[in-house]
C-alpha cells in the first residue's frame, strides 16, 4: 500500500465517547459512480444525462471526465477504507457503463469493473452496498423520454436484473434509488440539474415512473438474489417557513410534499401525499400503487440540514430561502442544525417502522493542506461530532438506527458545483489524484474503533442483521 493511503496517527485526538449502539451497527462511507469513477469514455461507457448537461454553456467549468479516477484507483481507495476500519461501502453502478444504450446488449468491460471492486471490498472485509441509480441516466434513454416515458419502468427492471444476476452471489445489500426527490424536482421541475427540464407535467410523470421503477426493481432483486436486503435512499429534511408570512408556511408544506413524501408515501403506504395526488393521478394505471408499494427491508436516509422555505413563482410555488442569522452554516452555506437530524430520525421511525440506515451525512469544509502536508479539518469534525451525537439521541429516544455512512469518502465531483466543494474525509488533489486522509478520517476511524472495542469484541467488520 502506498504511503499516501496511511492515516497519520497524530492528526487528531482519539474519540473519547462510545456511541450507545447495539453490536452490529454498520459504520461506512458512501460515494456515487458519476462523482468518483471518471473513465467517462473508456471501456464502452457512453454518455449519461449529466455528461451532456455539463457541456452546455453556462454550466460549471469542471467536468467529471476523470473525477477521482476511482475506476483505476479503486484498489487504493479500498485500502483506505480498510485502514479506516469501515464495515461497509455504499457505491452506485453507472447504468451507461454496464448498458451503454440503457437497454439491450450489456458491456462486459463495464460489468467487470464492478466485479473487481466488489471482490476487493470483500477481500478487505468490507461489505458492498450497491445502489442501482445515483442520477446518471444513460443519455440514450433520455433521448427516448427518460423518466417521462412509462416504458422506463421495464428498462430499469431489466437493468436491475442484469446487476442482480451478475453480482447477487456476492452483494446482498441493494438500494434502488438515491434521492429521487432531488433528481426529479431539480431535473424535471426546476431545471437546475440534468436533464434541465422545468415542466409541471414532466415532473409529475417522472415522480410516478421512478416510483413504478422502484417497485419493479424490488421484485426483480427478490427473485434473483437469495437473502437480498433491499431499500431506497431518501433525502429527508425538515421544511421550515423562512418567515412568519402565511404564504411561506403554505410553501413549506408544498415543498415538504415533494421533498419528503413524494416517494416514501407511495413506496410504503401505497398512496401519494394529498398535495400531489391530483397532479400525479393522470399517470396512474390500475395496479400501479400496488406495484410501487413492494415490501422493503430498511429505510435509507440522506440528511444534511433543514430547508427554510419561502413562497416562489416557480411551478411548485416554493423556493429555498436563507436560514435565520442565528443558525450556523457550513462553508457552502448549508445550515448546521443537528437537532433537525435527531428529529428526522425519530419521525422516520414513528412513521415507517423500518430499520434506518443513514447513508449520507457530512459537510463541505474549507480544507487546506498545511506546511506539514496535513489537513486539519476541524469544522468537519465538529459537524460529525454534533450529528453523530444527535443520532445517538434519536436512538436513545427509540429510533431503530442501524448504520451510519459518512458522505463522502473522497473529495468528489459535486454536480453543478464541480470541484469547488470538498465533502470528503479523504482529500483528493485532482491534478495528481493523490489521496491524503484528513483529520476527520482519523477522527472517524477512532470513533469506529472505540465503538467496536466496546460493543463488538468478536470482530471489526460485523454486519447488521435486519
GIBEL-V28617 format. One record per pair of residues at least 4 apart in sequence whose ideal C-beta (glycine too) atoms are under 8 Angstrom apart, sorted by sequence separation. I is the first residue (numbers start at 1). GAP is how many residues later the second one is. D is the distance in whole Angstrom. If there is no record, write none. Layout:
# GIBEL-V28617
I_GAP_D ; I_GAP_D
This chain:
# GIBEL-V28617
1_4_5 ; 7_4_7 ; 21_4_4 ; 31_4_6 ; 32_4_7 ; 33_4_5 ; 39_4_7 ; 41_4_6 ; 47_4_4 ; 48_4_8 ; 49_4_6 ; 50_4_6 ; 51_4_7 ; 52_4_8 ; 55_4_7 ; 69_4_5 ; 70_4_5 ; 73_4_6 ; 74_4_6 ; 75_4_7 ; 76_4_7 ; 77_4_7 ; 78_4_6 ; 79_4_6 ; 80_4_6 ; 82_4_7 ; 93_4_7 ; 94_4_7 ; 95_4_6 ; 96_4_6 ; 99_4_6 ; 101_4_7 ; 106_4_8 ; 107_4_7 ; 108_4_6 ; 109_4_7 ; 110_4_8 ; 111_4_7 ; 112_4_7 ; 113_4_6 ; 114_4_6 ; 115_4_6 ; 116_4_6 ; 117_4_6 ; 118_4_6 ; 119_4_6 ; 120_4_6 ; 122_4_7 ; 133_4_8 ; 137_4_6 ; 138_4_7 ; 139_4_6 ; 140_4_7 ; 141_4_8 ; 142_4_4 ; 145_4_3 ; 151_4_6 ; 152_4_6 ; 153_4_6 ; 154_4_6 ; 155_4_6 ; 156_4_6 ; 157_4_6 ; 158_4_7 ; 159_4_7 ; 160_4_6 ; 161_4_6 ; 162_4_6 ; 163_4_6 ; 164_4_5 ; 167_4_5 ; 168_4_8 ; 179_4_6 ; 180_4_6 ; 181_4_6 ; 182_4_6 ; 183_4_5 ; 184_4_5 ; 185_4_5 ; 186_4_5 ; 187_4_8 ; 192_4_8 ; 199_4_7 ; 200_4_7 ; 201_4_6 ; 202_4_6 ; 203_4_6 ; 204_4_7 ; 205_4_6 ; 206_4_6 ; 207_4_7 ; 208_4_6 ; 209_4_6 ; 210_4_7 ; 211_4_7 ; 212_4_6 ; 213_4_6 ; 214_4_6 ; 215_4_7 ; 216_4_6 ; 217_4_6 ; 218_4_6 ; 219_4_6 ; 220_4_6 ; 221_4_5 ; 224_4_8 ; 241_4_7 ; 244_4_8 ; 245_4_7 ; 246_4_6 ; 247_4_6 ; 248_4_6 ; 249_4_7 ; 250_4_7 ; 251_4_6 ; 252_4_6 ; 253_4_7 ; 254_4_7 ; 255_4_5 ; 256_4_5 ; 257_4_5 ; 258_4_5 ; 260_4_7 ; 261_4_5 ; 262_4_8 ; 263_4_6 ; 264_4_6 ; 265_4_5 ; 266_4_6 ; 272_4_5 ; 273_4_7 ; 276_4_5 ; 277_4_6 ; 280_4_6 ; 284_4_5 ; 287_4_6 ; 288_4_6 ; 289_4_6 ; 312_4_8 ; 313_4_8 ; 314_4_7 ; 323_4_4 ; 329_4_5 ; 330_4_5 ; 337_4_7 ; 338_4_7 ; 339_4_6 ; 340_4_6 ; 341_4_7 ; 342_4_7 ; 343_4_6 ; 344_4_6 ; 345_4_6 ; 346_4_6 ; 347_4_6 ; 348_4_6 ; 349_4_7 ; 369_4_6 ; 370_4_5 ; 377_4_6 ; 378_4_6 ; 379_4_6 ; 380_4_6 ; 381_4_6 ; 382_4_6 ; 383_4_6 ; 384_4_6 ; 385_4_6 ; 386_4_6 ; 387_4_7 ; 388_4_7 ; 389_4_7 ; 390_4_7 ; 391_4_6 ; 392_4_6 ; 393_4_6 ; 395_4_6 ; 408_4_6 ; 414_4_7 ; 417_4_5 ; 424_4_6 ; 429_4_7 ; 437_4_4 ; 438_4_8 ; 439_4_6 ; 440_4_6 ; 441_4_6 ; 442_4_6 ; 443_4_6 ; 444_4_6 ; 445_4_6 ; 446_4_6 ; 447_4_6 ; 448_4_6 ; 449_4_6 ; 450_4_7 ; 451_4_6 ; 452_4_4 ; 453_4_7 ; 456_4_7 ; 458_4_7 ; 1_5_7 ; 31_5_5 ; 40_5_6 ; 41_5_8 ; 47_5_5 ; 54_5_5 ; 68_5_7 ; 81_5_4 ; 93_5_6 ; 99_5_7 ; 100_5_8 ; 106_5_6 ; 121_5_4 ; 122_5_8 ; 137_5_6 ; 141_5_6 ; 144_5_6 ; 147_5_6 ; 184_5_7 ; 185_5_6 ; 186_5_8 ; 187_5_8 ; 191_5_5 ; 197_5_5 ; 243_5_5 ; 244_5_8 ; 256_5_7 ; 257_5_7 ; 266_5_6 ; 272_5_5 ; 284_5_7 ; 312_5_6 ; 314_5_6 ; 329_5_6 ; 330_5_8 ; 369_5_7 ; 370_5_7 ; 394_5_4 ; 413_5_7 ; 414_5_7 ; 422_5_7 ; 428_5_7 ; 429_5_4 ; 437_5_7 ; 451_5_7 ; 452_5_8 ; 19_6_8 ; 39_6_7 ; 53_6_7 ; 54_6_7 ; 96_6_7 ; 99_6_8 ; 121_6_7 ; 122_6_7 ; 145_6_8 ; 146_6_7 ; 186_6_4 ; 187_6_4 ; 191_6_6 ; 197_6_8 ; 222_6_6 ; 242_6_5 ; 265_6_6 ; 266_6_5 ; 271_6_7 ; 311_6_6 ; 312_6_6 ; 323_6_7 ; 329_6_6 ; 330_6_6 ; 348_6_8 ; 369_6_6 ; 370_6_6 ; 395_6_5 ; 413_6_6 ; 414_6_7 ; 428_6_7 ; 456_6_5 ; 70_7_6 ; 95_7_6 ; 99_7_6 ; 100_7_5 ; 121_7_5 ; 144_7_7 ; 145_7_7 ; 186_7_4 ; 187_7_6 ; 188_7_8 ; 191_7_4 ; 221_7_5 ; 241_7_4 ; 265_7_6 ; 311_7_7 ; 312_7_3 ; 328_7_7 ; 329_7_6 ; 349_7_7 ; 368_7_7 ; 394_7_6 ; 414_7_5 ; 428_7_6 ; 429_7_7 ; 81_8_6 ; 98_8_6 ; 99_8_7 ; 141_8_8 ; 187_8_6 ; 189_8_8 ; 190_8_6 ; 222_8_7 ; 241_8_4 ; 265_8_5 ; 272_8_5 ; 310_8_8 ; 311_8_7 ; 327_8_5 ; 328_8_4 ; 348_8_6 ; 367_8_5 ; 411_8_7 ; 427_8_7 ; 428_8_8 ; 452_8_6 ; 54_9_6 ; 68_9_8 ; 98_9_6 ; 137_9_6 ; 187_9_7 ; 188_9_5 ; 189_9_6 ; 221_9_5 ; 309_9_5 ; 310_9_5 ; 327_9_7 ; 414_9_7 ; 426_9_5 ; 427_9_4 ; 54_10_7 ; 97_10_7 ; 100_10_8 ; 118_10_5 ; 137_10_7 ; 164_10_8 ; 183_10_6 ; 187_10_7 ; 188_10_8 ; 189_10_8 ; 241_10_7 ; 262_10_7 ; 309_10_7 ; 310_10_8 ; 327_10_6 ; 367_10_5 ; 391_10_6 ; 426_10_7 ; 427_10_7 ; 452_10_8 ; 40_11_6 ; 78_11_8 ; 117_11_8 ; 141_11_7 ; 182_11_7 ; 188_11_7 ; 189_11_7 ; 241_11_5 ; 261_11_8 ; 262_11_7 ; 309_11_7 ; 310_11_4 ; 345_11_6 ; 411_11_4 ; 412_11_7 ; 419_11_6 ; 426_11_5 ; 427_11_6 ; 449_11_8 ; 98_12_4 ; 218_12_6 ; 240_12_6 ; 261_12_4 ; 308_12_7 ; 309_12_6 ; 323_12_4 ; 365_12_5 ; 411_12_7 ; 412_12_7 ; 425_12_7 ; 426_12_7 ; 51_13_7 ; 97_13_4 ; 98_13_5 ; 189_13_8 ; 239_13_5 ; 307_13_6 ; 308_13_5 ; 345_13_8 ; 366_13_7 ; 367_13_8 ; 391_13_6 ; 411_13_4 ; 425_13_6 ; 34_14_6 ; 50_14_7 ; 141_14_6 ; 188_14_4 ; 189_14_4 ; 239_14_8 ; 261_14_8 ; 262_14_6 ; 308_14_6 ; 365_14_4 ; 410_14_4 ; 424_14_7 ; 188_15_4 ; 261_15_8 ; 308_15_5 ; 365_15_4 ; 408_15_5 ; 409_15_6 ; 411_15_7 ; 425_15_5 ; 426_15_6 ; 34_16_6 ; 94_16_7 ; 97_16_7 ; 98_16_7 ; 160_16_8 ; 239_16_5 ; 257_16_5 ; 308_16_7 ; 363_16_7 ; 388_16_7 ; 407_16_6 ; 408_16_5 ; 409_16_7 ; 410_16_5 ; 411_16_6 ; 412_16_8 ; 425_16_4 ; 188_17_8 ; 239_17_4 ; 257_17_8 ; 258_17_8 ; 306_17_8 ; 363_17_6 ; 408_17_8 ; 409_17_6 ; 411_17_4 ; 185_18_7 ; 188_18_4 ; 214_18_6 ; 257_18_4 ; 258_18_7 ; 271_18_7 ; 362_18_7 ; 365_18_8 ; 410_18_5 ; 184_19_6 ; 187_19_7 ; 257_19_5 ; 270_19_5 ; 406_19_6 ; 411_19_8 ; 425_19_6 ; 239_20_6 ; 270_20_7 ; 341_20_7 ; 363_20_4 ; 93_21_6 ; 239_21_7 ; 254_21_6 ; 362_21_7 ; 363_21_8 ; 184_22_5 ; 237_22_6 ; 253_22_7 ; 270_22_7 ; 362_22_7 ; 384_22_7 ; 40_23_8 ; 133_23_7 ; 184_23_5 ; 236_23_8 ; 237_23_7 ; 266_23_6 ; 270_23_4 ; 361_23_8 ; 40_24_6 ; 41_24_7 ; 132_24_8 ; 235_24_7 ; 236_24_5 ; 269_24_7 ; 40_25_5 ; 267_25_6 ; 268_25_7 ; 305_25_8 ; 410_25_7 ; 38_26_7 ; 40_26_8 ; 91_26_7 ; 184_26_6 ; 234_26_8 ; 266_26_5 ; 267_26_6 ; 361_26_6 ; 38_27_6 ; 39_27_8 ; 40_27_8 ; 132_27_7 ; 180_27_8 ; 266_27_7 ; 267_27_8 ; 308_27_7 ; 336_27_7 ; 38_28_4 ; 132_28_6 ; 236_28_8 ; 268_28_8 ; 35_29_7 ; 38_29_4 ; 42_29_7 ; 234_29_6 ; 267_29_7 ; 305_29_5 ; 306_29_6 ; 334_29_7 ; 34_30_6 ; 37_30_6 ; 38_30_7 ; 39_30_7 ; 180_30_5 ; 234_30_6 ; 304_30_6 ; 305_30_4 ; 334_30_7 ; 36_31_5 ; 37_31_8 ; 38_31_4 ; 132_31_6 ; 180_31_8 ; 232_31_7 ; 305_31_7 ; 306_31_5 ; 35_32_6 ; 36_32_4 ; 37_32_8 ; 38_32_7 ; 39_32_4 ; 89_32_6 ; 305_32_6 ; 331_32_8 ; 332_32_4 ; 34_33_7 ; 35_33_8 ; 37_33_5 ; 38_33_5 ; 39_33_7 ; 130_33_7 ; 177_33_6 ; 330_33_5 ; 331_33_5 ; 358_33_7 ; 36_34_4 ; 37_34_5 ; 38_34_8 ; 180_34_8 ; 306_34_5 ; 330_34_5 ; 331_34_5 ; 102_35_8 ; 232_35_6 ; 264_35_8 ; 305_35_7 ; 330_35_7 ; 331_35_5 ; 102_36_4 ; 177_36_8 ; 89_37_5 ; 91_37_7 ; 93_37_6 ; 95_37_8 ; 101_37_7 ; 130_37_7 ; 147_37_7 ; 176_37_7 ; 177_37_6 ; 303_37_8 ; 87_38_8 ; 88_38_6 ; 89_38_7 ; 91_38_7 ; 92_38_7 ; 93_38_7 ; 95_38_7 ; 100_38_7 ; 102_38_5 ; 103_38_7 ; 176_38_5 ; 303_38_5 ; 406_38_6 ; 31_39_7 ; 74_39_8 ; 78_39_8 ; 87_39_7 ; 88_39_4 ; 89_39_6 ; 90_39_4 ; 91_39_7 ; 92_39_4 ; 93_39_6 ; 99_39_7 ; 101_39_5 ; 102_39_4 ; 128_39_8 ; 81_40_8 ; 86_40_6 ; 87_40_6 ; 88_40_8 ; 89_40_7 ; 90_40_8 ; 91_40_7 ; 92_40_7 ; 96_40_6 ; 100_40_7 ; 101_40_8 ; 147_40_8 ; 148_40_7 ; 88_41_5 ; 90_41_6 ; 92_41_7 ; 95_41_6 ; 96_41_8 ; 130_41_5 ; 147_41_7 ; 176_41_5 ; 303_41_6 ; 71_42_6 ; 74_42_7 ; 78_42_5 ; 82_42_4 ; 92_42_4 ; 94_42_6 ; 95_42_7 ; 96_42_4 ; 128_42_7 ; 129_42_8 ; 132_42_7 ; 176_42_7 ; 74_43_5 ; 78_43_6 ; 81_43_7 ; 82_43_7 ; 95_43_5 ; 96_43_7 ; 128_43_5 ; 130_43_7 ; 131_43_8 ; 132_43_7 ; 133_43_7 ; 135_43_7 ; 301_43_7 ; 356_43_6 ; 358_43_7 ; 361_43_7 ; 82_44_7 ; 92_44_8 ; 96_44_8 ; 129_44_4 ; 130_44_5 ; 131_44_4 ; 132_44_6 ; 133_44_5 ; 134_44_4 ; 135_44_8 ; 301_44_7 ; 356_44_6 ; 357_44_8 ; 359_44_8 ; 361_44_8 ; 362_44_5 ; 367_44_7 ; 75_45_6 ; 79_45_7 ; 81_45_6 ; 128_45_7 ; 129_45_8 ; 130_45_7 ; 131_45_8 ; 132_45_7 ; 133_45_7 ; 134_45_8 ; 176_45_8 ; 345_45_8 ; 349_45_8 ; 355_45_5 ; 356_45_5 ; 357_45_6 ; 358_45_7 ; 360_45_7 ; 361_45_7 ; 362_45_4 ; 380_45_7 ; 48_46_7 ; 74_46_6 ; 78_46_5 ; 127_46_7 ; 129_46_7 ; 131_46_8 ; 341_46_5 ; 345_46_6 ; 354_46_7 ; 355_46_8 ; 356_46_7 ; 357_46_4 ; 358_46_5 ; 359_46_5 ; 361_46_6 ; 362_46_6 ; 48_47_7 ; 131_47_5 ; 174_47_5 ; 301_47_6 ; 336_47_6 ; 355_47_5 ; 357_47_8 ; 358_47_6 ; 360_47_4 ; 48_48_5 ; 78_48_7 ; 122_48_6 ; 135_48_5 ; 259_48_7 ; 331_48_7 ; 338_48_4 ; 342_48_4 ; 346_48_5 ; 357_48_7 ; 360_48_8 ; 45_49_7 ; 47_49_7 ; 118_49_6 ; 146_49_6 ; 214_49_8 ; 299_49_6 ; 330_49_7 ; 338_49_5 ; 341_49_5 ; 342_49_7 ; 345_49_4 ; 349_49_7 ; 46_50_5 ; 336_50_7 ; 341_50_7 ; 345_50_8 ; 349_50_4 ; 364_50_8 ; 45_51_6 ; 111_51_8 ; 115_51_8 ; 119_51_7 ; 174_51_7 ; 338_51_7 ; 339_51_6 ; 342_51_5 ; 343_51_8 ; 346_51_5 ; 348_51_7 ; 349_51_6 ; 29_52_7 ; 45_52_4 ; 103_52_5 ; 114_52_8 ; 115_52_8 ; 118_52_5 ; 180_52_7 ; 211_52_6 ; 215_52_7 ; 255_52_6 ; 338_52_4 ; 342_52_5 ; 346_52_7 ; 349_52_8 ; 375_52_5 ; 44_53_7 ; 102_53_6 ; 114_53_6 ; 118_53_6 ; 142_53_6 ; 168_53_8 ; 172_53_7 ; 181_53_7 ; 182_53_6 ; 210_53_7 ; 214_53_6 ; 299_53_5 ; 330_53_7 ; 341_53_8 ; 346_53_5 ; 43_54_8 ; 46_54_4 ; 148_54_5 ; 171_54_8 ; 174_54_6 ; 176_54_7 ; 179_54_6 ; 180_54_7 ; 181_54_6 ; 255_54_5 ; 345_54_5 ; 29_55_7 ; 45_55_7 ; 46_55_7 ; 103_55_6 ; 111_55_6 ; 150_55_8 ; 172_55_5 ; 174_55_7 ; 175_55_8 ; 176_55_8 ; 177_55_5 ; 178_55_5 ; 179_55_7 ; 207_55_5 ; 211_55_5 ; 252_55_8 ; 299_55_4 ; 301_55_6 ; 303_55_7 ; 342_55_8 ; 367_55_5 ; 44_56_6 ; 103_56_8 ; 106_56_6 ; 153_56_6 ; 157_56_7 ; 160_56_8 ; 164_56_6 ; 168_56_6 ; 172_56_6 ; 173_56_5 ; 174_56_5 ; 175_56_6 ; 176_56_5 ; 177_56_7 ; 179_56_4 ; 207_56_8 ; 211_56_6 ; 298_56_6 ; 299_56_7 ; 300_56_8 ; 301_56_7 ; 302_56_8 ; 304_56_8 ; 345_56_6 ; 384_56_6 ; 29_57_6 ; 37_57_6 ; 102_57_8 ; 137_57_8 ; 148_57_5 ; 152_57_5 ; 156_57_4 ; 160_57_4 ; 164_57_5 ; 168_57_4 ; 172_57_6 ; 174_57_8 ; 175_57_6 ; 252_57_4 ; 297_57_7 ; 298_57_5 ; 299_57_5 ; 300_57_5 ; 301_57_5 ; 302_57_6 ; 303_57_7 ; 304_57_7 ; 364_57_4 ; 365_57_7 ; 27_58_7 ; 28_58_5 ; 31_58_8 ; 33_58_7 ; 34_58_8 ; 135_58_8 ; 137_58_8 ; 147_58_7 ; 148_58_6 ; 168_58_8 ; 175_58_5 ; 251_58_5 ; 258_58_6 ; 296_58_7 ; 297_58_7 ; 298_58_7 ; 299_58_7 ; 301_58_7 ; 302_58_4 ; 303_58_6 ; 304_58_7 ; 364_58_6 ; 369_58_7 ; 380_58_7 ; 381_58_6 ; 385_58_8 ; 27_59_6 ; 28_59_6 ; 30_59_8 ; 31_59_7 ; 32_59_7 ; 33_59_5 ; 135_59_7 ; 147_59_4 ; 150_59_6 ; 153_59_4 ; 157_59_4 ; 161_59_5 ; 165_59_6 ; 251_59_6 ; 298_59_6 ; 300_59_5 ; 301_59_8 ; 302_59_7 ; 304_59_7 ; 364_59_5 ; 381_59_5 ; 384_59_7 ; 388_59_7 ; 27_60_5 ; 28_60_4 ; 29_60_6 ; 30_60_4 ; 31_60_6 ; 32_60_5 ; 33_60_6 ; 34_60_7 ; 37_60_8 ; 99_60_6 ; 146_60_8 ; 149_60_7 ; 153_60_5 ; 156_60_6 ; 157_60_6 ; 160_60_4 ; 164_60_4 ; 168_60_7 ; 251_60_4 ; 258_60_8 ; 363_60_7 ; 367_60_6 ; 380_60_4 ; 384_60_7 ; 26_61_5 ; 27_61_7 ; 28_61_6 ; 29_61_7 ; 30_61_8 ; 31_61_8 ; 33_61_4 ; 98_61_8 ; 148_61_7 ; 152_61_6 ; 156_61_6 ; 160_61_6 ; 164_61_5 ; 248_61_6 ; 250_61_7 ; 251_61_7 ; 255_61_7 ; 362_61_5 ; 375_61_6 ; 377_61_5 ; 378_61_7 ; 403_61_6 ; 26_62_5 ; 28_62_6 ; 45_62_7 ; 147_62_5 ; 150_62_7 ; 154_62_7 ; 157_62_8 ; 248_62_5 ; 254_62_6 ; 374_62_8 ; 376_62_8 ; 377_62_5 ; 381_62_5 ; 402_62_5 ; 44_63_4 ; 99_63_7 ; 147_63_6 ; 153_63_5 ; 157_63_5 ; 161_63_6 ; 248_63_6 ; 254_63_6 ; 255_63_4 ; 362_63_8 ; 373_63_7 ; 375_63_4 ; 376_63_5 ; 377_63_5 ; 33_64_7 ; 43_64_7 ; 95_64_6 ; 98_64_7 ; 164_64_8 ; 232_64_7 ; 247_64_4 ; 254_64_5 ; 374_64_8 ; 375_64_6 ; 402_64_7 ; 44_65_5 ; 45_65_6 ; 98_65_7 ; 231_65_5 ; 234_65_7 ; 236_65_6 ; 374_65_7 ; 43_66_4 ; 44_66_6 ; 230_66_5 ; 231_66_6 ; 234_66_6 ; 236_66_8 ; 237_66_6 ; 240_66_6 ; 242_66_4 ; 245_66_7 ; 251_66_6 ; 252_66_7 ; 43_67_6 ; 230_67_5 ; 231_67_4 ; 232_67_8 ; 233_67_4 ; 234_67_6 ; 235_67_4 ; 236_67_6 ; 237_67_7 ; 239_67_7 ; 240_67_7 ; 241_67_7 ; 242_67_6 ; 243_67_7 ; 250_67_8 ; 251_67_4 ; 369_67_7 ; 229_68_5 ; 230_68_8 ; 231_68_6 ; 232_68_6 ; 233_68_7 ; 234_68_7 ; 235_68_7 ; 237_68_7 ; 238_68_4 ; 239_68_5 ; 240_68_5 ; 241_68_6 ; 242_68_4 ; 251_68_7 ; 189_69_8 ; 207_69_7 ; 229_69_7 ; 231_69_5 ; 233_69_6 ; 237_69_6 ; 238_69_7 ; 240_69_7 ; 241_69_8 ; 43_70_7 ; 93_70_6 ; 237_70_5 ; 239_70_5 ; 5_71_6 ; 367_71_6 ; 204_72_7 ; 208_72_5 ; 219_72_8 ; 222_72_8 ; 185_73_5 ; 207_73_6 ; 248_73_7 ; 2_74_7 ; 5_74_5 ; 185_74_7 ; 209_74_8 ; 1_75_8 ; 5_75_5 ; 204_75_5 ; 208_75_5 ; 216_75_7 ; 219_75_6 ; 7_76_6 ; 204_76_5 ; 208_76_6 ; 212_76_6 ; 215_76_4 ; 218_76_4 ; 6_77_7 ; 7_77_7 ; 181_77_6 ; 215_77_4 ; 218_77_8 ; 1_78_5 ; 5_78_7 ; 181_78_5 ; 184_78_7 ; 204_78_8 ; 205_78_5 ; 214_78_7 ; 215_78_7 ; 218_78_6 ; 243_78_8 ; 181_79_7 ; 200_79_7 ; 204_79_6 ; 212_79_6 ; 215_79_5 ; 242_79_3 ; 208_80_7 ; 212_80_6 ; 214_80_8 ; 242_80_7 ; 181_81_6 ; 211_81_5 ; 1_82_8 ; 180_82_8 ; 181_82_6 ; 180_83_5 ; 268_84_5 ; 50_85_7 ; 88_85_8 ; 90_85_7 ; 132_85_6 ; 332_85_7 ; 50_86_6 ; 92_86_7 ; 177_86_8 ; 268_86_8 ; 49_87_7 ; 52_87_5 ; 264_87_8 ; 48_88_4 ; 49_88_5 ; 51_88_7 ; 264_88_7 ; 48_89_6 ; 49_89_8 ; 332_89_5 ; 48_90_6 ; 49_90_6 ; 52_90_8 ; 331_90_8 ; 47_91_8 ; 48_91_6 ; 46_92_6 ; 47_92_4 ; 46_93_7 ; 47_93_8 ; 49_93_5 ; 46_94_7 ; 49_97_7 ; 28_99_8 ; 32_99_7 ; 35_99_8 ; 238_99_8 ; 34_100_7 ; 26_101_7 ; 28_101_7 ; 33_101_6 ; 34_101_6 ; 32_102_4 ; 34_102_4 ; 131_102_7 ; 238_102_5 ; 32_103_7 ; 33_103_6 ; 237_103_7 ; 32_104_8 ; 298_104_7 ; 238_105_7 ; 302_105_7 ; 238_106_6 ; 237_107_7 ; 357_107_8 ; 236_108_6 ; 355_109_8 ; 355_111_5 ; 203_112_7 ; 236_112_7 ; 203_113_8 ; 200_115_5 ; 198_116_8 ; 199_116_8 ; 198_117_7 ; 179_123_6 ; 231_123_8 ; 178_124_7 ; 190_124_6 ; 175_125_6 ; 189_125_8 ; 190_125_8 ; 235_125_8 ; 189_126_6 ; 190_126_8 ; 231_126_7 ; 233_126_5 ; 189_127_6 ; 233_127_8 ; 185_131_7 ; 150_133_7 ; 49_138_8 ; 53_140_7 ; 54_140_8 ; 56_140_7 ; 53_141_4 ; 52_142_7 ; 53_142_6 ; 52_143_8 ; 53_143_6 ; 50_144_5 ; 49_145_4 ; 32_146_7 ; 48_146_8 ; 49_146_5 ; 298_168_6 ; 297_169_5 ; 178_181_8 ; 175_184_7 ; 193_222_7 ; 193_223_7 ; 192_224_7 ; 129_230_8 ; 229_237_6 ; 90_269_6 ; 129_276_8 ; 135_280_8 ; 88_315_7 ; 90_315_5 ; 88_317_7 ; 89_320_7 ; 81_328_7 ; 30_329_6 ; 80_329_7 ; 30_330_5 ; 26_331_7 ; 77_332_7 ; 77_333_7 ; 127_334_7 ; 125_335_7 ; 126_335_7 ; 125_336_4 ; 127_336_5 ; 70_340_7 ; 84_341_8 ; 68_342_5 ; 68_343_7 ; 68_344_6 ; 67_345_6 ; 68_345_8 ; 67_346_5 ; 80_346_6 ; 64_349_4 ; 62_351_7 ; 84_353_8 ; 83_354_8 ; 80_355_6 ; 60_356_6 ; 62_356_3 ; 59_357_7 ; 60_357_7 ; 61_357_7 ; 62_357_5 ; 80_357_7 ; 84_357_6 ; 60_358_4 ; 62_358_8 ; 77_358_7 ; 76_359_7 ; 60_360_8 ; 68_360_5 ; 73_360_6 ; 84_360_6 ; 85_360_5 ; 80_361_8 ; 84_361_5 ; 87_361_8 ; 68_362_8 ; 73_362_8 ; 83_362_7 ; 86_362_7 ; 11_363_6 ; 85_363_5 ; 12_364_8 ; 66_364_7 ; 69_364_5 ; 84_364_7 ; 85_364_6 ; 11_365_7 ; 50_365_7 ; 68_365_7 ; 8_366_6 ; 66_367_8 ; 85_367_7 ; 12_369_7 ; 19_369_7 ; 21_371_8 ; 19_372_8 ; 20_372_6 ; 19_373_5 ; 35_373_8 ; 36_373_8 ; 87_373_8 ; 21_374_6 ; 36_374_6 ; 87_374_5 ; 20_375_7 ; 28_375_7 ; 30_375_5 ; 85_375_6 ; 87_375_7 ; 88_375_7 ; 19_376_8 ; 20_376_7 ; 26_376_6 ; 27_376_7 ; 28_376_7 ; 29_376_6 ; 30_376_7 ; 36_376_5 ; 87_376_7 ; 25_377_6 ; 26_377_3 ; 27_377_6 ; 28_377_4 ; 29_377_5 ; 30_377_5 ; 31_377_6 ; 35_377_4 ; 36_377_7 ; 24_378_7 ; 25_378_6 ; 26_378_7 ; 27_378_8 ; 28_378_8 ; 29_378_8 ; 30_378_6 ; 31_378_5 ; 35_378_5 ; 25_379_8 ; 26_379_8 ; 29_379_7 ; 30_379_7 ; 31_379_6 ; 34_379_7 ; 35_379_7 ; 21_380_8 ; 29_380_4 ; 32_380_8 ; 35_380_8 ; 31_381_6 ; 29_396_7 ; 27_417_8 ; 27_420_8 ; 27_421_5 ; 27_424_7 ; 11_426_8 ; 25_426_7 ; 11_427_7 ; 12_427_4 ; 11_428_4 ; 12_428_8 ; 15_428_7 ; 19_428_7 ; 8_429_7 ; 4_430_6 ; 5_430_6 ; 7_430_4 ; 11_430_8 ; 12_430_5 ; 21_430_7 ; 25_430_7 ; 4_431_6 ; 6_431_8 ; 11_431_4 ; 12_431_5 ; 15_431_4 ; 4_432_7 ; 5_432_8 ; 14_432_4 ; 15_432_4 ; 18_432_5 ; 19_432_6 ; 23_432_5 ; 24_432_7 ; 9_433_7 ; 17_433_8 ; 18_433_5 ; 22_433_7 ; 23_433_5 ; 7_434_6 ; 8_434_7 ; 12_434_8 ; 15_434_8 ; 16_434_8 ; 21_434_7 ; 7_435_5 ; 15_435_5 ; 18_435_8 ; 23_435_8 ; 14_436_7 ; 18_436_4 ; 18_437_7 ; 26_437_7 ; 7_438_6 ; 24_438_5 ; 26_438_5 ; 23_439_7 ; 24_439_7 ; 25_439_7 ; 24_440_5 ; 24_441_6
